[in-house]
Amino acid sequence: MDSNEFRKQGHQIIDWIADYFENINHYSVIPDHPPGHTLNKVPASPPLDSEDFKTIFQDFEKDIIPGMTHWQHPNFFGYFPANTSFPSILGELLTSAMGAQCMSWLTSPAATELEQRVMEWLQQALGLPEDFTGVIQDTASTATLCSILTARERFTKINKDGFYNQVKPFRIYCSSEAHSSIEKGVKIAGFGSQHLIKIAINEDFAMIPEALESAIIEDLKAGFQPLAIIAAFGTTSSTAIDPLEAIGRLAQKYKLWLHVDAAFAGSALILPEKRTLLEGMEYMDSFVFNPHKWLFTNFDCSAYFVKDPQALKHTFEMTPEYLKTEQDQQVNNYRDWGIQLGRRFRALKLWFVIRSFGLNGLQSQLRNHIKWAQKLSQMIDNHPLFERLAPVPFNTICFRYKPAAHTGLNEINQKLHQSINKSGKLFITHTKLNEQYTLRLVIGQTNVTWEHVSTAWKTIEDLAKSINPT
Ligand SMILES: *Cc1c(COP(=O)(O)O)cnc(C)c1O
């Protein structure tokens, strides 16, 4: 493909993208395809000769699009959103055009310095402690793993010695509602998942600090070495908020590392009225949130903030001869701030988004999402046949259908869930809270409006009526 052909196809693809967003309401949110459907459409062997781009693109429309789940559909209310926006898409396009490797300052000076600056912007925008330093990671899972590894290196020489000299097993603490990426990180870091202690939660699904302290004391008595606590600011099931102040005091008292997983709800901290929810932030050693979830910046872009960047760098630094540069003492070489060597220029799309929306624009979008969630939550509270199953501090509503005097509610709600998603009109996901099958609706899509929410609710109500309890 030469530049003329690129220009022609490129213009058409931009038009296609604009059309996609204008017409996205007409797509079914999730496809109705059995496994293997798309696989069978794509030839088993790669082509030997060049294919016409027009043909390739036609196949994309014909074979790929119908098999996609449309995360940018305003009726996508599942999981947490992975929202994007036009400025983000344009930033991503330029990132891919330059194809820069942002591993060292020298390999991408402007990318490195822009990353530093936009992380400072986010730190201010979220009201994070002033002495925190940020770096972009691919995902919250990676950031949390980096945090666990930094904690390990802070208290041991395992990076150099391996685990062989470690006689006391370490203990890591999180709540029973914490995200699975924490257990994954604990496994990868070599602690062993049996040493991740899941602390009991209260009726709002938040960690009970007294239970945390008891666990720490018991572990000390039993000869374990408590190492780190991972607190949630917005759990994945119900956006519960662990009480950071109390947990932070325990971290200080027992000299434990404290990481805060705010992957989804962290974005809400751009709203000054939500900052009180993160009281105790001065105790944190690290904090992660994903602009790629609820800040209109397309996947991947995870913002990781640390109190002590030296400790982070000490954990990951590797400078072979071929990567040494004259500027190493004066600049950030972000390859030393995480797991990857090669890194994408992710700061660009974030810079486009923050400037294009402005902080006011970002705030008003998030305030709308939260306002609509409160409104729907009220409607559920007032509804005789539905019940809310968790507090709604942000924009995630956990609820279930509860026809009068009926048992087998788990089966009924699972059925309702299936019929909602089968309708193609909206998409929601589920969780279990207190062993109850829980429907979960998240209002965080870039282009969602109250119209979409109220229509979605109407659909849920109608489908519920047609569920025959068995
Ligand atoms: C989504 C989520 C994660 C994982 O995020 P990735 O960026 O996909 O790794 C971790 N923790 C919480 C609370 C989440 O909601």
The ligand as a Gaussian input file, in Angstrom:
#p B3LYP/6-31G(d) Opt

LIG

0 1
 C      -11.139000      -4.053000      35.945000
 C      -10.493000      -4.211000      37.256000
 C       -9.178000      -4.693000      37.352000
 C       -8.422000      -5.233000      36.185000
 O       -8.153000      -4.266000      35.233000
 P       -7.205000      -4.541000      33.995000
 O       -6.748000      -3.181000      33.608000
 O       -8.046000      -5.210000      32.968000
 O       -6.100000      -5.412000      34.459000
 C       -8.595000      -4.713000      38.598000
 N       -9.247000      -4.295000      39.696000
 C      -10.511000      -3.823000      39.639000
 C      -11.187000      -3.352000      40.892000
 C      -11.172000      -3.784000      38.412000
 O      -12.429000      -3.337000      38.361000

